[in-house]
Amino acid sequence: MAQDIRELFKNEKFSSEKMPVNHQERFLKKLDEALPQAKRQSFRWYNIAASVVVLLGLSYGAFNYININDLNINDESNGTETVVAKTKTLGDVSPGLKKVEDYYLASINLELSKIKYTPETKEVFDGYITQLDELNKEYERLSLELTKAGPTELTINALIDNLKLRLNLLYRLKEQLKELTQAELQSQTA
């Protein structure tokens, strides 16, 4: 059954008939009648304008979502509120300092969770918590200074010393509470 295509073209007689004049135009007219295209309305500019408005709205929303981490800081002296960019921490300065900061913060939280609070030790405990709050406020102030002025050796050392001091304060609190409970046990047994 296989035939050589060259042989087929040699034996084939090509017709010399020409297509009628205006054949293509008549064909397109019949095609349009059989399959009419819906007329496009001129909403193209409205679509473009709506797309631009949606894009601008999404961009504005994304910008506000990203800036949600901004801190509101109240100036207590005159009652005004100012917005400051997210404060930097030691971890923002370098990965090594981030490890130091994470170590101290984890140790502080661990020591706080180990402390047993009793009504007898309330006064001592409250005194230490007040000191810890003051140190925490100082840490926030130093973090603001780090954000505004940039990292300096003095600020970084002050932040690390603040963390050390808080941890040492918790160790002292733990020891004092231990001494108080031992003294209380001794007074109960005597």
C-alpha positions as CSV (number, residue, x, y, z in Angstrom):
1,M,0.0,0.0,0.0
2,A,2.9,2.3,0.6
3,Q,3.4,4.6,-2.4
4,D,6.1,7.1,-3.1
5,I,4.7,10.5,-2.8
6,R,6.7,11.7,-5.8
7,E,4.9,9.2,-7.9
8,L,1.5,10.4,-6.7
9,F,2.4,14.0,-7.6
10,K,3.6,13.0,-11.1
11,N,0.3,11.1,-11.8
12,E,-1.9,13.6,-10.2
13,K,-3.5,16.1,-12.5
14,F,-3.9,19.4,-10.9
15,S,-7.0,21.4,-11.8
16,S,-6.4,24.8,-13.2
17,E,-9.7,26.0,-11.9
18,K,-9.4,29.3,-10.1
19,M,-11.5,30.4,-7.2
20,P,-14.4,32.6,-8.0
21,V,-13.9,36.3,-7.5
22,N,-14.8,37.6,-4.0
23,H,-14.8,34.0,-2.7
24,Q,-13.0,34.9,0.6
25,E,-15.4,37.8,1.3
26,R,-18.4,35.6,0.7
27,F,-17.0,32.9,3.0
28,L,-16.3,35.4,5.8
29,K,-19.9,36.8,5.4
30,K,-21.4,33.4,5.7
31,L,-19.2,32.7,8.7
32,D,-20.3,35.8,10.4
33,E,-23.9,34.9,9.8
34,A,-23.5,31.4,11.2
35,L,-21.3,32.4,14.2
36,P,-22.0,36.0,15.1
37,Q,-19.6,37.6,17.5
38,A,-21.0,39.5,20.5
39,K,-20.2,43.1,20.2
40,R,-17.7,44.2,22.7
41,Q,-18.9,47.0,24.9
42,S,-16.6,49.9,25.5
43,F,-16.0,49.1,29.2
44,R,-12.3,48.7,28.6
45,W,-11.4,52.0,30.3
46,Y,-13.6,51.3,33.2
47,N,-11.9,47.9,33.7
48,I,-8.5,49.5,33.6
49,A,-9.6,52.2,36.1
50,A,-11.2,49.6,38.4
51,S,-8.0,47.5,38.3
52,V,-5.9,50.5,39.2
53,V,-8.2,51.4,42.1
54,V,-8.1,47.8,43.4
55,L,-4.3,47.7,43.1
56,L,-3.9,51.0,45.0
57,G,-6.3,49.8,47.7
58,L,-4.4,46.5,48.1
59,S,-1.0,48.3,48.2
60,Y,-2.3,50.7,50.9
61,G,-3.7,47.8,52.9
62,A,-0.4,45.9,52.7
63,F,1.5,49.0,53.7
64,N,-0.6,49.4,56.8
65,Y,-0.5,45.7,57.7
66,I,3.3,45.7,57.5
67,N,3.5,48.8,59.7
68,I,1.3,47.3,62.4
69,N,4.5,46.7,64.4
70,D,4.9,50.4,65.1
71,L,4.8,51.3,68.7
72,N,2.7,54.0,70.2
73,I,4.6,55.8,73.0
74,N,2.9,58.1,75.4
75,D,4.8,61.1,76.5
76,E,3.5,61.4,80.0
77,S,4.8,64.9,80.6
78,N,2.5,66.6,78.1
79,G,0.0,63.8,77.3
80,T,0.9,63.5,73.6
81,E,1.3,60.3,71.7
82,T,4.0,59.8,69.2
83,V,4.4,56.9,66.8
84,V,7.9,55.4,66.6
85,A,9.1,52.7,64.3
86,K,9.6,49.2,65.7
87,T,12.3,49.3,68.3
88,K,15.5,47.4,67.7
89,T,16.7,44.7,70.0
90,L,20.1,43.1,70.4
91,G,19.0,40.4,67.9
92,D,18.7,43.1,65.2
93,V,22.3,44.2,65.7
94,S,24.0,40.8,65.2
95,P,23.2,37.1,65.4
96,G,25.7,36.7,68.2
97,L,24.0,39.3,70.3
98,K,20.6,37.7,69.5
99,K,21.9,34.5,71.1
100,V,23.0,36.4,74.2
101,E,19.7,38.2,74.5
102,D,17.7,34.9,73.9
103,Y,19.8,33.1,76.6
104,Y,19.2,35.8,79.2
105,L,15.5,36.2,78.4
106,A,15.0,32.4,78.5
107,S,16.9,32.2,81.8
108,I,14.8,35.1,83.3
109,N,11.6,33.4,82.2
110,L,12.7,30.0,83.6
111,E,13.7,31.5,87.0
112,L,10.4,33.4,87.2
113,S,8.5,30.1,86.5
114,K,10.5,28.3,89.3
115,I,9.7,30.9,92.0
116,K,7.0,29.6,94.4
117,Y,4.8,32.5,95.5
118,T,3.2,32.2,98.9
119,P,1.3,34.7,101.0
120,E,4.1,34.8,103.6
121,T,6.6,35.8,100.9
122,K,4.3,38.3,99.2
123,E,6.1,41.4,100.5
124,V,9.6,40.3,99.4
125,F,8.2,39.0,96.1
126,D,6.4,42.3,95.4
127,G,9.6,44.3,96.1
128,Y,11.6,42.3,93.7
129,I,8.9,42.5,91.0
130,T,8.8,46.3,91.4
131,Q,12.6,46.3,90.8
132,L,12.2,44.0,87.8
133,D,9.6,46.3,86.3
134,E,11.9,49.3,86.7
135,L,14.7,47.3,85.0
136,N,12.3,46.3,82.2
137,K,11.3,50.0,81.6
138,E,15.0,50.9,81.5
139,Y,15.6,48.1,78.9
140,E,12.8,49.5,76.8
141,R,14.3,53.0,77.0
142,L,17.7,51.6,76.0
143,S,16.1,49.7,73.1
144,L,14.6,53.0,72.0
145,E,18.0,54.6,72.2
146,L,19.4,51.8,70.2
147,T,16.8,52.4,67.5
148,K,17.2,56.1,67.4
149,A,21.0,56.5,67.7
150,G,22.0,53.2,66.2
151,P,24.1,50.5,67.8
152,T,26.9,51.8,70.0
153,E,29.2,49.8,72.3
154,L,27.8,51.7,75.3
155,T,24.2,51.0,74.5
156,I,24.8,47.4,73.7
157,N,26.8,46.9,76.9
158,A,24.0,48.6,78.9
159,L,21.4,46.3,77.4
160,I,23.4,43.2,78.2
161,D,24.1,44.5,81.7
162,N,20.4,45.1,82.2
163,L,19.6,41.5,81.3
164,K,22.4,40.3,83.6
165,L,21.1,42.4,86.5
166,R,17.5,41.1,86.0
167,L,18.7,37.5,86.1
168,N,20.9,38.1,89.2
169,L,18.0,39.9,90.8
170,L,15.9,36.8,90.2
171,Y,18.6,34.5,91.7
172,R,18.7,36.7,94.8
173,L,14.9,36.6,95.1
174,K,15.0,32.8,94.8
175,E,17.7,32.6,97.5
176,Q,15.8,35.0,99.8
177,L,12.6,33.1,99.4
178,K,14.4,29.9,100.1
179,E,15.9,31.4,103.3
180,L,12.5,32.7,104.4
181,T,10.8,29.3,103.9
182,Q,13.7,27.6,105.8
183,A,13.4,30.1,108.6
184,E,9.7,29.6,108.7
185,L,10.1,25.8,108.8
186,Q,12.6,26.1,111.6
187,S,10.3,28.4,113.6
188,Q,7.4,25.9,113.1
189,T,9.5,23.0,114.3
190,A,10.9,24.8,117.4
